[in-house]
């Protein structure tokens, strides 16, 4: 008789309810998962609560999808404990959260040879709340000319917090007046000045979960429900591959499993501008058409890590990456190929694909059926009612219903073509 193993996935959540409900519904529908060795596995999920914990407590969870610990320190310390003491797999690792303050990610990608726009870190406008500030500042803070720095970078530019976060404090700077206004308003935020990629043709946002990446055309000036444009093939084939490699390189380098990466494209050059997100947007009212893909990728990667007993690597190992970066015999294209190889090794991409084909072959059809179900329509309607005022409910039910109906049709065609192949 085949051995049977039960696995539990924990969801550490903040205010979101739509994608967790979707993930839970799909996990319930999975049924028995049989691996190549003939063993049977069942996977369930539960939402985690926050409470006192003894450091020697044994967790019940095999894996935790974390959407909270980047700002809530108590659950962050629980995640560290269960990772260090109990080998619980985490999406994402709290040990590299410091790198998710954007600054370290800029530095790493510059070292790797990516086309990161010129960036300068300027001191705080206002003192931090520390009694030692005045003395230290008077002795060691060097005066600087903000206008001279901006002139050297060149207008237009962006001023944005070094740690990022939901477009907080981001300003487009076109002249000296705007520069000083934004700096005066920055207060105790530590700010970057970053040269704008003026005249870019495409803004792309790549959502990566494990070894899977979806690159989407992003329209940041639109309202949230219109920011992700449904447009296939909006990047040239080679540029699209580069965007995927950059996103997966970021994740594999920093040991992130669930992250989004923003890039601008101008004259065929890809400029990464923001690629460190501890809690990437996966709301159905944001992703709409792309929401089913995100749920499939999150489900498959979580199941793969859980069922196969994948071992987490929580600490950054820069040596293999910098060996490629510093190799003067490699051009940019060759370095990208080598980075993709390291990313594939890190995420066990070949093994993952084989697992999905043998143990999760029904997921595509299962998700397609669910998105067309009354259960999903209720989820979508509930989310719309929680997100928008009543007078807009009908409009958004039609808007999102139409986009997801388009996905159902496109996915049906894709599944049919695959079956005929």
Buried (B, 14 or more C-beta within 10 A) or exposed (E): EEEEBEBBBBBBBEEBBBBBBBBBBBBEBBEEBBBEEEBBBBBEBEEBEEEEBEEEEEBEBBBBBBBBBBEBEEBBEBBBBBBEEBEBBBBBBBBBBEBBBBBBBBEBBBBBBBBBBEBBEBEBBEEEEEEEBEEEEEEEEEEEEBEEBBEEBEBBBBBBBBBBBEEEBBBEBEEEEBBBBBBEEBEEBBBBBBBBBEEBEBBBBBBBBBBBBBBBBBBEEEEEBEBBEBEEEBBEEEBBBBBBBBBBBBBBBBBBBBBBBBBBBBEEEBBBBBBBBBBBBBBBBBBBBBBBBBBBBBBBBBBBBBBBEBEBEBEBEEEBBBEBBEEEEBEEEEBBEBBBBBBBEBBBBEEBBEBBEEBBEEBBEBBBEBBBEEBBBEBBBEBBBEBBEEEBBEEBBEBBBEBBEEBBEEBEEEEEEEEEE
